Amino acid sequence: MQNGNCVFVMPTSLTIYDVCKVFNDLPQPLPHEISLVQTTELDSSGVQLLLAIYIELKSVKKQLIIVEINADVIDVLELFNLPFGLMQRPDCDDNNGE
Amino acid sequence: MIGPIETFQIEVRDHLATLEQALLDLENDHRNFELINLAFRAFHTIKGGAGMFGFTELTEFSHEVESLLDRVRNQELEITEELIGVLLDIGDFISTTLDDVRFSREQKTQAKIFLTRLNLLDHSSVQIESNFDSSVSNIQNNGAKGSNADKGVYRINFAPDRNSFRSGLDVTPILKELNQIGLCFVSTHTKNLPVFSEFDPESTYLSFECLLITEADKQAIDDVFMFVADDWQVLIDEVDMEDADPESDRIGELLVKRGLISSTQLNTTLQQKAPLGEILAKHGLVTEEEIQSALVEQDIMRSIKPSDSNSDPNKATIRVPASKLDSLMNLVGELVIVQARLNQFAINSDNEQILLISEELDLLTNQMRDETFSIRLVPIGTTFGRFRRLVRDLSVELGKKIILDTEGGETELDKMVIDKLSDPLVHIIRNSIDHGIEPPDERLNIGKNSQGKILLKAEHAESHVVITIKDDGRGLSSEKIREKAIAKGIISAIDELNEEQLHALIFEPGFSTAEKVSDISGRGVGMDVVKRSIQELGGRISLKSNFGSGTQLRITLPMTLAIIEGLLVAVGNEHFVLPLNSVEECLEKPQGMKVSTTQIIQVRGEQIPFISLRNHFSVKGEQPTIEQVVVLHSENERFGFCVDEVVGQYQTVIKRLGRFYEGVVGFSGATIMGDGNVAIVLDPQAIIESTII
């Protein structure tokens, strides 16, 4: 899914069962803003996919920014200490339950 | 042995003292980059240490303050008196949290208030409070990690098998588990990721490097990888935090240790004059992630490893509880006493070999005594730092401008003396600020600089240390003191006292010249307590004041309370020790003098009063035909003690007399002589003061 601001919204589940489909569905050129607002399940294969996108974008001097993170996966993202910017929009606060 | 937590607390207190010094100096020198750096480093080290022990609230709080100081370092934020005030308060706050580093609800609120205060000073850094809030919630979630401990640091490298994801193995639970057993810093490495076109989302390319600070042993970490150990490459190494090599935490060395580059590659790269990481990444020898990961390790190691100065075994220091030193001193004291007995026995035995052994042992015992004594000596400057803060805070409170100058901070005194000296000095300085130094307007009106000055000076004088506290305030009004003393019934209206005697009345119990009682300098019960405290330390206090131009207090203290260089004298069967530094000479008492409480002896034309210790202490026994008078001095006074015999010079360890004799005037302690008998150590000044001569 892609909205008018070129933000690619990841599906509810980004696990080993979904990564192939998501990978194949990724638009070209790759989006440099990805939303995880709907993603409630994320595993290390999902993280690896995000990192692969990040590295690919970096090779063309673009930066990946994760916008709108669902509270259910924020802990996983923090766990991996990822290099790309995690940017939460204010309207996501409620979702994060903080 | 001091535990790691205690060491952390002691070190944080040291850093807070450094911070306070730096901040107080910054007040007069806003642009001093070194001082800003010093303050920054203090917070940085506190943060690192707190992180090591899992004191996450303190870590996060220090981090926020450190970030602000970083902005000051980068000249993005200006140092102001307000900012210094908040930072000083933060230092005080951290100090209060040390006994129980897990923040209480109140402390969390307090921390937020401080961060808000900092926010208000730095309008652009809106993130500060929110970051701390989130960290607080993280802390609550990670509460199980514990904060006590003998923690180890482990470097864990693992690379899942390429088919791990396909086999349904996920790395997330592993990382979660590591986070549960300690504080885990994860670096996710992507160097095996292929180009995007060749990327297979179901294959596993990632590898991981974790630095784990944990109380758990290696077995517990092995257990985390129990189900994947056969298929994954897992390497767990304990990081040697005791490594004394100062080079060992350099980035290059860390990369070599991790097997990422060889020593040859490192040396070749180091020959190029450019940042190491940059060259290695450029040549594809290491990835940025690997460098970042090594930097994390470097940061952790530097924050928990002893400082460079400690890395040199010759300069290494250890901390031991003061009670252990007291105990050691006590044992050495006993040894000295036994040595004295041995000496006496050896002399009486006429056995040359025993005499020789006794002399050699005596030499070693004396060296040991001196070394032990020197361990207890600490520079008085550590106490001076406290007073700068006191002067700053009180002068702000009273609307006065006062500067504190200190001299001789390196002068060493017995730690016990310094500890006990602190309260009397606080009282004297408070008095100077409250009653001595005039408000700026008043000072300008009488032609003085609007800024008052207090000098705190320490210096060695013979075997004593002299501390001078001098202010350029209004001085003591003899007239006022006289009026007050009469009103309080301390003197009568017909008493004729010179200025010095009048000034000395301020040391009388209950005396106060303050028109109104203030919170700053108390209720007029202070100066007599100050005098008594100094006397208890075996010291003396004197005062000089010129009305209108200032007051000077002079405190003379022995360097230690533990050892005395004395003159042993005998009266009847009793022995007494007189402090040698007060002794001037010994004379034969002219025969035929009348027996009375006090008498006068002529010494080279000068009349010196003396008292008979036999009479003073009611010593029984036959009086010898020839008696000796020991002439002593105190300040400018000379007086004598009449004794039966002067035995000789005697250096010994003083034993406290205990509670039972606490109120007895004239005794400063006791010692056990070579023959096992007790000799009382006298306080000549106190005996003279208690005797009308």
Interface residues (C-beta under 8 A of the other chain):
Chain A: I16 V19 C20 V22 F23 L30 D43 S44 S45 V47 Q48 L49 L51 A52 I53 I55 E56 V76 L79 F80 N81 L82 P83 E98
Chain B: D133 S134 S137 P160 F165 R166 G168 D170 V171 T172 L175 K176 N179 F185 V186 S187 T188 T190 L193 V195 F196 F199 P201 E202 T204 Y205 L206 E289 Q292
